[in-house]
Amino acid sequence: MIEDLQLRGLSPRTQDTYVRTVRLLAEHYDKSPDDITEEELRQYFLYLKNGKGVSASAFRIALCGIKFFYQHTLKWEWPTLNLVRPAREKKLPVVLSIDEVRQVLGSVRSRHHRVCLTTIYSCGLRLQEGVHLQVADIDSARMVVHVRRGKGAKDRYVPLPERTLDLLRGCWAAHRNPIWIFPSRYPSNVLALATANRSMDVSSVHRAFKAAVHESGLQKKATVHTLRHSYATHLLEAGVNLRIIQAYLGHSSPTSTAIYTHLTRKVEDLAAEAINRVMDSLV
C-alpha cells in the first residue's frame, strides 16, 4: 500500500494518514485487513458513524484511506466502498477580528513561537507551511514568501509584509541557522538552534497558541488554522479581490475561498445598506 501511495504521488503526510486508517481497521477486528470481509467493513463504517460518532472530516479520511487499500492495492471492487458517503458538513470556520488576533499573538510568551504564529497569520499560511519555512524561501527583494510544496504539493508566492520581514530577520539573527527560520528548539540553546537539521515541532506551536488563547481570555474555539481563516476574511473586508485571495491561499477551486464571503461582517453591512437603499427607493 505504501508503494502504491508513493506511485500515486501523495504527500508523506497523506501516506501516513491513509496507512493509519487501515491499521485502525485491522486493530478493530484484530486481524489482517485482507482477511476482513465486506460485511465486516460495512459494519466498521456503521461503527464509525453511529457508534464512535466521528466527525464528517474524520469519516472522510477513513473512507479515503480504506478505499485506496481495497480498490488500488488489493484491487477488490466491493459495492460497499461505492455506497459509503460521509455526511456533508456546512459549518463555518471560526474567525478572529484584527483586535482579537493582536490580543492572542501578544499573549504568546515565547518569541520563537510568536514570530512563527505572526508569520502564519500575516501570510495566510497553513501550520506546516509556516513551521517549515526556510531562509531561502524569503525573497526580500520582491517582498514575497515562496511557499514550497503546500497542500497538493503545489508551490505559490504570497506577499511578505515589511513588519513580518523585520520580525523574521530578528528571529533568524538570534540563531543564524543556515537552513531553517524556525529550527528545532531541543535542546534549547543557541548553539543547538544554529546547527539544528530540522524545523521545530508543530505540536509545540499548537501548545503555544492554545496557551495564548487561554491567557488572552478569548472565548472562541480558535486553533492555529483560525489565523489563516482570519487572514482571508480580513483581506476580503479590505477590498482584496476574491480571486487574488484564492491564489494567496493556494486553493484549487474558488468555491473553497468563497466561504469567506459568509464571514465578513463589513461586506454583509454594505450589502444590507444597498438592499435598504433599493427598498427605500421603492416606497
TORBA-580340 format. One record per residue: y, x, z of N, C-alpha, C in turn; chain; residue in three letters. Coordinates in steps of 0.2 Angstrom, whole numbers, always signed. Each point is the difference from the previous one (the first is absolute). Example, Ala and Ser with C-alpha at 12.3 -4.5 7.8 and 13.67 -1.06 7.14 Angstrom:
! residues 2
-28_+66_+39_+6_-4_+0_+6_+4_+0_A_ALA
+5_-2_-4_+6_+4_+1_+5_-4_+3_A_SER
! end
This chain:
! residues 283
-6_+4_+0_+6_-4_+0_+6_+4_+0_A_MET
+0_+6_+4_+6_+4_+0_+1_+3_-7_A_ILE
-5_+2_-3_+1_+3_-7_+3_-5_-5_A_GLU
-3_-6_+1_+3_-6_-4_+7_-1_+1_A_ASP
+2_+0_+6_+7_-1_+2_+5_+6_-2_A_LEU
-3_+6_+0_+4_+6_-3_+0_-1_-7_A_GLN
-5_-2_-4_+0_-1_-7_+5_-5_-2_A_LEU
+1_-5_+4_+4_-6_-1_+8_+2_+1_A_ARG
+1_+6_+3_+7_+3_+1_+3_-3_+6_A_GLY
-4_-3_+5_+4_-3_+6_+2_+5_+4_A_LEU
+5_-1_+4_+3_+5_+5_-5_+2_+5_A_SER
+0_+6_+3_-4_+1_+6_+0_-5_+6_A_PRO
+6_-2_+1_+1_-5_+5_-4_-7_-1_A_ARG
+1_-2_-7_-4_-6_-2_-7_+1_+0_A_THR
-3_+6_-2_-7_+2_+0_-2_-1_+8_A_GLN
+3_+3_+4_-2_+0_+7_+0_-8_+3_A_ASP
+5_-4_-2_+0_-7_+2_-6_-4_-3_A_THR
-1_+1_-6_-6_-3_-4_-7_+2_+3_A_TYR
-1_+6_+2_-6_+2_+3_-1_-3_+7_A_VAL
+6_+0_+3_+0_-3_+7_-3_-7_+0_A_ARG
+3_-4_-5_-2_-7_+0_-8_-1_-1_A_THR
-3_+5_-4_-7_-1_-1_-4_+3_+6_A_VAL
+3_+5_+3_-3_+2_+7_+0_-5_+5_A_ARG
+5_-4_+0_+1_-5_+5_-5_-6_-1_A_LEU
-1_-1_-7_-5_-5_-2_-7_+2_+2_A_LEU
-2_+7_-1_-6_+2_+2_-1_+0_+7_A_ALA
+5_+2_+4_-1_+0_+7_-1_-7_+3_A_GLU
+3_-5_-3_+0_-7_+2_-8_-2_+0_A_HIS
-3_+2_-5_-7_-2_-1_-5_+5_+2_A_TYR
+3_+6_+2_-4_+6_+2_-6_+2_-5_A_ASP
+2_+0_-6_-4_+2_-6_+4_+3_-6_A_LYS
-3_+3_-4_+3_+3_-6_+3_-6_-4_A_SER
+6_+1_-3_+3_-6_-4_-4_-2_-6_A_PRO
-4_+5_-3_-4_-2_-5_-6_-4_+2_A_ASP
-1_-1_+6_-6_-4_+3_+3_-7_+2_A_ASP
+6_-1_-1_+3_-7_+2_+0_-5_-5_A_ILE
-2_-6_+1_-1_-5_-5_+6_-3_-1_A_THR
+0_-4_-6_+6_-4_-2_+2_-5_+6_A_GLU
-5_-3_+2_+2_-5_+6_+3_+3_+6_A_GLU
-3_+6_+2_+3_+4_+5_+7_+2_-1_A_GLU
+2_+2_-6_+7_+1_-2_+4_-6_+0_A_LEU
-3_-5_-2_+4_-7_+0_+2_-1_+7_A_ARG
-5_+0_+5_+1_-1_+7_+5_+5_+3_A_GLN
+0_+6_-2_+5_+5_+2_+7_-2_-1_A_TYR
+1_-2_-6_+7_-2_-2_+2_-6_+4_A_PHE
-5_-5_+1_+2_-6_+4_+1_+3_+8_A_LEU
-3_+5_+2_+1_+3_+6_+7_+2_+1_A_TYR
+2_+4_-5_+7_+3_+0_+5_-5_+0_A_LEU
-1_-6_-4_+5_-5_-1_+0_-4_+6_A_LYS
-5_-3_+2_-1_-5_+6_-1_+3_+7_A_ASN
-5_+5_+0_-2_+3_+6_+5_+5_+3_A_GLY
+1_+5_-4_+5_+5_+2_+7_-2_-1_A_LYS
+1_-4_-5_+7_-2_-1_+5_+5_-2_A_GLY
-2_+5_-5_+4_+5_-2_+6_-3_-4_A_VAL
+5_+4_-1_+6_-2_-4_-2_+0_-7_A_SER
+4_-3_-4_-2_-1_-7_+0_+7_-4_A_ALA
+5_+5_+2_+0_+6_-2_-6_+4_+1_A_SER
-2_+0_+7_-7_+3_+2_-6_-2_-4_A_ALA
+0_-7_-1_-5_-3_-4_+0_+2_-7_A_PHE
+6_+1_-3_+0_+2_-7_-2_+7_-1_A_ARG
+1_+4_+5_-2_+7_+0_-7_+1_+0_A_ILE
-3_-4_+5_-8_+0_+1_-3_-3_-6_A_ALA
+3_-5_-4_-3_-2_-6_+0_+5_-5_A_LEU
+6_+3_-1_+1_+5_-5_-5_+6_+0_A_CYS
-1_+2_+7_-4_+6_+1_-8_-2_-1_A_GLY
-2_-5_+3_-7_-3_-1_-1_-2_-7_A_ILE
+4_-3_-4_-1_-2_-7_+0_+6_-4_A_LYS
+4_+5_+1_-1_+7_-4_-7_+3_+1_A_PHE
-2_+0_+6_-7_+3_+2_-6_-4_-4_A_PHE
+0_-6_+1_-5_-4_-4_+0_-1_-7_A_TYR
+6_-1_-3_+1_-1_-7_+0_+7_-4_A_GLN
+4_+5_+3_+0_+6_-4_-5_+6_+2_A_HIS
-1_+0_+6_-5_+5_+2_-7_-2_+0_A_THR
-2_-6_+2_-7_-3_+0_-1_-4_-7_A_LEU
+6_-2_-3_+0_-4_-6_-4_-6_+1_A_LYS
+1_-4_+6_-3_-6_+1_+5_-5_-1_A_TRP
-1_-5_-4_+5_-6_-2_-2_-6_+4_A_GLU
+2_+0_+7_-2_-6_+4_+6_-5_-1_A_TRP
-2_-6_-1_+5_-5_+0_+5_-1_+6_A_PRO
-3_+2_+6_+4_+0_+6_+7_+4_-1_A_THR
-1_+6_-3_+6_+4_-1_+5_-3_-4_A_LEU
-2_-4_-5_+6_-3_-4_+2_-7_+3_A_ASN
-4_-2_+5_+2_-6_+4_+5_+1_+5_A_LEU
-1_+5_+4_+5_+2_+6_+7_+1_-2_A_VAL
+4_-3_+3_+8_+1_-1_+3_+0_+7_A_ARG
+5_+5_+1_+4_+0_+6_+5_-5_+0_A_PRO
+2_-3_+6_+5_-5_+0_+6_+3_-2_A_ALA
+4_-4_-3_+7_+2_-2_+5_-1_+5_A_ARG
+3_+6_+2_+5_+0_+5_+7_+0_-3_A_GLU
+5_-4_+3_+7_+0_-2_+4_+1_+5_A_LYS
-1_+6_+4_+4_+2_+6_+5_+4_-3_A_LYS
+6_-1_+3_+6_+5_-2_+0_+6_+5_A_LEU
+2_+6_-2_+0_+5_+4_+6_+0_+5_A_PRO
-1_+4_+6_+5_+0_+4_+6_+5_-3_A_VAL
+6_-2_+1_+5_+4_-2_+5_+1_+5_A_VAL
+3_+6_+1_+5_+2_+5_+7_+0_-3_A_LEU
+5_-2_+4_+7_+1_-3_+2_+7_+1_A_SER
+5_+2_-3_+2_+7_+0_+2_+2_+7_A_ILE
+3_-4_+4_+1_+2_+7_-7_+1_+4_A_ASP
-5_-4_-2_-6_+0_+4_-4_+7_-3_A_GLU
+1_+2_-6_-3_+6_-2_+3_+6_+4_A_VAL
+7_-1_+0_+4_+6_+4_-2_+0_+7_A_ARG
-1_-6_+3_-2_+0_+7_-7_+3_+1_A_GLN
-5_-2_-4_-7_+3_+0_+0_+7_-1_A_VAL
+3_+3_-5_+0_+7_-2_+3_+4_+5_A_LEU
+6_-3_+3_+3_+4_+6_-4_+0_+6_A_GLY
-5_-4_+1_-5_+0_+6_-6_+5_-1_A_SER
+0_+3_-6_-6_+5_-1_+2_+6_+3_A_VAL
-4_+2_+5_+1_+6_+4_-1_+7_-3_A_ARG
-5_+0_-4_-1_+7_-3_+4_+0_-7_A_SER
+3_+6_-1_+5_+1_-6_-5_+0_-6_A_ARG
-6_+3_+1_-4_+1_-6_-2_-7_-2_A_HIS
-2_-5_+4_-2_-6_-2_+6_-5_-2_A_HIS
+6_+2_+3_+6_-4_-2_+2_+1_-7_A_ARG
+0_+7_-2_+2_+1_-7_-5_-2_-5_A_VAL
-6_+0_+2_-6_-3_-4_+1_-7_-1_A_CYS
+1_-4_+5_+1_-7_+0_+7_-2_-4_A_LEU
+5_+4_+1_+6_-1_-3_+0_+1_-8_A_THR
-4_+5_-2_-2_+1_-7_-4_-5_-3_A_THR
-5_-3_+4_-4_-5_-3_+5_-7_-1_A_ILE
+4_-1_+5_+5_-6_-2_+5_+2_-5_A_TYR
+3_+5_+0_+6_+1_-5_-3_+2_-7_A_SER
-6_+1_-1_-3_+1_-6_-5_-5_-2_A_CYS
-1_-5_+4_-5_-6_-1_-7_+3_-1_A_GLY
-2_+5_+4_-7_+3_-1_-5_-4_+4_A_LEU
-6_+1_-2_-6_-2_+4_-1_+5_+5_A_ARG
-4_-1_+5_-1_+5_+6_-3_+6_-3_A_LEU
-5_-1_-4_-4_+6_-2_+5_+4_-5_A_GLN
+4_-3_-4_+5_+4_-4_+5_+4_+4_A_GLU
+2_-3_+5_+5_+3_+4_-3_+6_+4_A_GLY
-6_-1_+3_-3_+5_+4_-2_+6_-4_A_VAL
-2_-1_-6_-2_+5_-5_+5_+3_-4_A_HIS
+6_-1_+1_+6_+3_-4_-1_+8_+1_A_LEU
+1_+3_-6_+0_+7_+0_+7_+3_-2_A_GLN
+2_+6_+1_+6_+3_-1_+2_+0_-7_A_VAL
-5_+0_-5_+1_+0_-7_+2_-7_-2_A_ALA
-1_-5_+4_+1_-7_-2_+7_-2_+0_A_ASP
+4_+4_+4_+7_-1_+1_+4_+3_-5_A_ILE
+3_-4_-5_+5_+3_-5_+7_-1_+2_A_ASP
+3_+5_+3_+7_-1_+2_+5_+0_-5_A_SER
-2_+3_-6_+4_+1_-6_+2_-7_-3_A_ALA
-6_-4_+0_+0_-7_-3_+1_-5_+5_A_ARG
-1_+2_+7_+0_-5_+5_-5_-5_+0_A_MET
-6_+2_-2_-6_-5_+0_-6_+3_+4_A_VAL
-4_-4_+2_-7_+2_+3_-5_-1_-5_A_VAL
-4_+5_-1_-6_-1_-5_-6_-3_+4_A_HIS
-2_-6_+0_-5_-3_+4_-7_+1_-5_A_VAL
-4_+4_+3_-6_+2_-4_-6_-4_+2_A_ARG
-4_-2_-5_-6_-4_+1_+1_-5_+5_A_ARG
+5_-5_-1_+0_-6_+4_-5_-5_-1_A_GLY
+0_-6_+2_-5_-5_-1_-2_+0_-7_A_LYS
-6_+0_-2_-2_+0_-7_+0_+6_-3_A_GLY
+1_+6_+4_+1_+7_-2_+6_+1_-5_A_ALA
+5_-4_+1_+6_+0_-4_+6_+4_+3_A_LYS
+3_+4_-4_+6_+4_+2_+6_-5_-1_A_ASP
+5_+2_+4_+7_-4_-2_+5_+5_+4_A_ARG
+6_-2_-3_+6_+3_+4_+4_-5_+3_A_TYR
+3_+2_+6_+4_-5_+4_+6_+4_+2_A_VAL
+6_-4_+0_+6_+3_+2_+0_+3_+7_A_PRO
+3_+6_+1_+0_+4_+6_+7_-1_+3_A_LEU
+1_-4_+5_+7_+0_+3_+2_+7_+3_A_PRO
+7_+1_+0_+2_+7_+2_-1_+1_+8_A_GLU
+1_-6_+4_-2_+1_+7_-7_+2_+1_A_ARG
-5_-3_-4_-7_+1_+1_-1_+7_-2_A_THR
+3_+3_-5_-1_+7_-2_+2_+5_+6_A_LEU
+6_-2_+3_+2_+4_+5_-5_+0_+6_A_ASP
-3_-6_+1_-5_+0_+6_-6_+4_-2_A_LEU
-2_-1_-6_-6_+4_-3_+1_+7_+1_A_LEU
+6_+3_-2_+1_+7_+0_+0_+2_+7_A_ARG
+3_-4_+5_+0_+2_+7_-7_+0_+3_A_GLY
-4_-4_-2_-7_-1_+2_-4_+6_-2_A_CYS
+1_+2_-7_-4_+6_-3_+3_+6_+3_A_TRP
+6_+1_+2_+3_+6_+2_-3_+2_+7_A_ALA
-3_-5_+4_-2_+1_+6_-7_+3_+0_A_ALA
-4_-1_-6_-6_+3_+0_-2_+5_-6_A_HIS
+4_-2_-6_+0_+4_-6_-8_+1_-3_A_ARG
-3_-6_+0_-7_+0_-3_+1_+1_-7_A_ASN
-3_+4_-4_+1_+1_-7_-3_-6_-4_A_PRO
-4_-5_+3_-3_-5_-4_+3_-7_+3_A_ILE
-2_-1_+6_+1_-7_+3_+7_-1_+3_A_TRP
+3_-6_-1_+6_-1_+3_-1_-3_+7_A_ILE
-6_-3_+1_-2_-3_+7_-7_+3_+1_A_PHE
+0_+7_+2_-7_+3_+1_-3_-3_+7_A_PRO
-6_+1_+0_-4_-2_+6_+3_+4_+6_A_SER
+1_-4_+6_+3_+2_+6_-5_+2_+5_A_ARG
-6_+2_-2_-5_+2_+5_-3_+6_-2_A_TYR
+0_+6_+4_+3_+0_+6_+8_+0_-1_A_PRO
+4_-3_+5_+7_-1_+0_+4_+6_+1_A_SER
+1_+4_-4_+4_+6_+0_+3_+2_-7_A_ASN
+5_+3_+0_+4_+2_-6_-4_+4_-5_A_VAL
-4_+5_+3_-4_+4_-4_-6_-4_-4_A_LEU
-3_-5_+4_-5_-4_-3_+3_-5_-5_A_ALA
+6_-2_+1_+3_-5_-5_+1_+4_-6_A_LEU
+2_+6_+0_+2_+5_-6_-6_+1_-4_A_ALA
-6_+0_+3_-6_+2_-3_-5_-5_-1_A_THR
+2_-6_+2_-5_-6_-1_-2_-1_-7_A_ALA
-6_-2_-1_-2_-1_-7_-2_-7_-2_A_ASN
+3_-4_+5_+0_-8_-2_+5_-3_+3_A_ARG
+2_-6_-2_+5_-4_+3_-2_-3_+7_A_SER
+5_-3_+3_-1_-3_+7_-4_-6_-1_A_MET
-3_-2_+5_-5_-6_+0_+4_-6_-1_A_ASP
-2_-5_-4_+3_-6_-1_+0_-5_+7_A_VAL
-6_+1_+4_+0_-4_+6_+5_+2_+5_A_SER
+3_+6_+0_+5_+2_+4_+6_-3_-2_A_SER
+2_-1_-6_+6_-4_-2_-1_-7_+2_A_VAL
-6_-3_-1_-1_-7_+2_+2_-1_+7_A_HIS
-3_+5_+5_+1_+0_+7_+8_+0_+1_A_ARG
+3_+5_-3_+7_+1_+1_+4_-6_-1_A_ALA
-1_-3_-6_+3_-6_-2_-1_-6_+5_A_PHE
-6_-1_+2_-2_-5_+4_+4_+1_+7_A_LYS
+0_+6_+2_+4_+1_+7_+7_-1_-1_A_ALA
+3_+1_-6_+7_-1_-1_+2_-7_+0_A_ALA
-5_-4_-4_+1_-7_+0_+0_-3_+7_A_VAL
-4_+2_+4_-1_-2_+7_+6_+2_+4_A_HIS
+2_+6_-1_+6_+2_+4_+7_-3_-2_A_GLU
+0_-2_-6_+6_-3_-3_+1_-7_+2_A_SER
-6_-3_+3_+0_-7_+2_+0_-5_-6_A_GLY
-2_+2_-6_-1_-4_-6_-6_-4_+1_A_LEU
+1_-7_-1_-5_-5_+1_-4_-1_-6_A_GLN
+2_+3_-6_-4_-1_-6_-6_+4_+0_A_LYS
-5_-2_-4_-6_+3_-1_+0_+5_-5_A_LYS
+4_+6_+1_+2_+5_-5_-5_+5_+0_A_ALA
-2_+3_-6_-4_+6_-1_+4_+5_-4_A_THR
-3_+5_-1_+3_+5_-5_+2_-3_-7_A_VAL
-5_-4_-2_+1_-2_-7_+6_-5_+0_A_HIS
+2_-3_+6_+5_-4_+0_+7_+3_-2_A_THR
+0_+7_+1_+6_+4_-3_+0_-1_-7_A_LEU
-5_+0_-4_+0_+0_-7_+2_-7_-2_A_ARG
-2_-5_+3_+2_-7_-2_+7_-1_+2_A_HIS
+3_+3_+5_+7_+0_+2_+4_+3_-6_A_SER
-2_+6_-2_+3_+4_-5_+1_-4_-6_A_TYR
-5_-4_-3_+0_-4_-6_+5_-6_+1_A_ALA
-1_-3_+6_+5_-6_+1_+7_+2_+1_A_THR
+1_+6_+3_+7_+2_+1_+3_+2_-7_A_HIS
-4_+3_-4_+3_+2_-7_+1_-7_-4_A_LEU
-4_-5_+0_+1_-6_-3_+6_-3_+2_A_LEU
+1_+0_+7_+6_-3_+3_+7_+4_-2_A_GLU
-1_+6_-2_+6_+4_-2_+1_-1_-7_A_ALA
-4_-4_-4_+1_-1_-7_-4_+4_-5_A_GLY
-5_+4_+3_-4_+4_-5_-4_-4_-4_A_VAL
-1_+1_-6_-4_-4_-5_-7_+0_+3_A_ASN
-4_-6_-1_-7_+0_+3_-4_+5_-4_A_LEU
+1_+1_-7_-4_+4_-4_+0_+7_+2_A_ARG
+6_+2_+3_+1_+7_+2_-3_+1_+7_A_ILE
+0_-5_+4_-3_+0_+6_-8_+1_-1_A_ILE
-2_-4_-5_-8_+1_-2_-2_+7_-1_A_GLN
+5_+3_-4_-2_+7_-2_+0_+5_+6_A_ALA
+5_-1_+5_+1_+4_+6_-6_-1_+4_A_TYR
-3_-6_+1_-6_-1_+4_-6_+2_-3_A_LEU
+0_+0_-7_-6_+2_-3_-5_-6_-2_A_GLY
+3_-6_+0_-4_-6_-1_-2_+0_-7_A_HIS
-6_-2_-2_-2_-1_-7_+2_-7_-3_A_SER
+1_-5_+5_+2_-6_-3_+6_-2_+4_A_SER
+5_-4_-4_+6_-2_+3_-2_-6_+5_A_PRO
-6_-3_+0_-1_-5_+5_-1_+3_+7_A_THR
-2_+6_+0_+0_+3_+7_+6_+1_+3_A_SER
+5_+2_-4_+7_+1_+2_+4_-6_+1_A_THR
-2_-6_-4_+4_-6_+1_-1_-3_+7_A_ALA
-4_+2_+4_-1_-3_+6_+6_+1_+5_A_ILE
+4_+5_-2_+6_+2_+4_+6_-5_-1_A_TYR
-1_-4_-6_+5_-5_-1_+0_-5_+6_A_THR
-6_-1_+3_-1_-5_+5_+2_+3_+7_A_HIS
+2_+6_+0_+2_+3_+7_+7_+2_+1_A_LEU
+4_-1_-6_+7_+2_+1_+4_-6_+2_A_THR
+3_+0_+6_+4_-5_+2_+7_+0_-4_A_ARG
+2_+6_-1_+7_+0_-4_-1_-4_-7_A_LYS
-5_+2_-3_-2_-4_-7_+0_-7_+1_A_VAL
-4_-2_+5_-1_-7_+2_+7_-4_+1_A_GLU
+4_+4_+4_+7_-3_+2_+4_-1_-7_A_ASP
-1_+5_-4_+4_-1_-6_-2_-5_-5_A_LEU
-7_-1_+0_-3_-6_-4_+2_-6_+3_A_ALA
+0_-1_+7_+2_-6_+3_+7_-2_-1_A_ALA
+4_+5_+0_+7_-1_-2_+1_-2_-7_A_GLU
-4_+2_-5_+1_-2_-7_-3_-7_+0_A_ALA
-5_-2_+3_-3_-6_+0_+6_-5_+3_A_ILE
+3_+2_+5_+5_-5_+3_+6_-1_-4_A_ASN
+2_+6_-4_+5_-1_-5_-2_-5_-5_A_ARG
-6_+1_-3_-2_-5_-5_+0_-7_+2_A_VAL
-2_-1_+6_-1_-7_+3_+7_-3_+1_A_MET
+5_+5_+3_+7_-3_+1_+3_-2_-6_A_ASP
-2_+3_-6_+3_-1_-6_-2_-7_-3_A_SER
-6_-2_+3_-3_-6_-3_+3_-6_+4_A_LEU
+3_+1_+6_+2_-6_+4_+7_-2_-2_A_VAL
! end
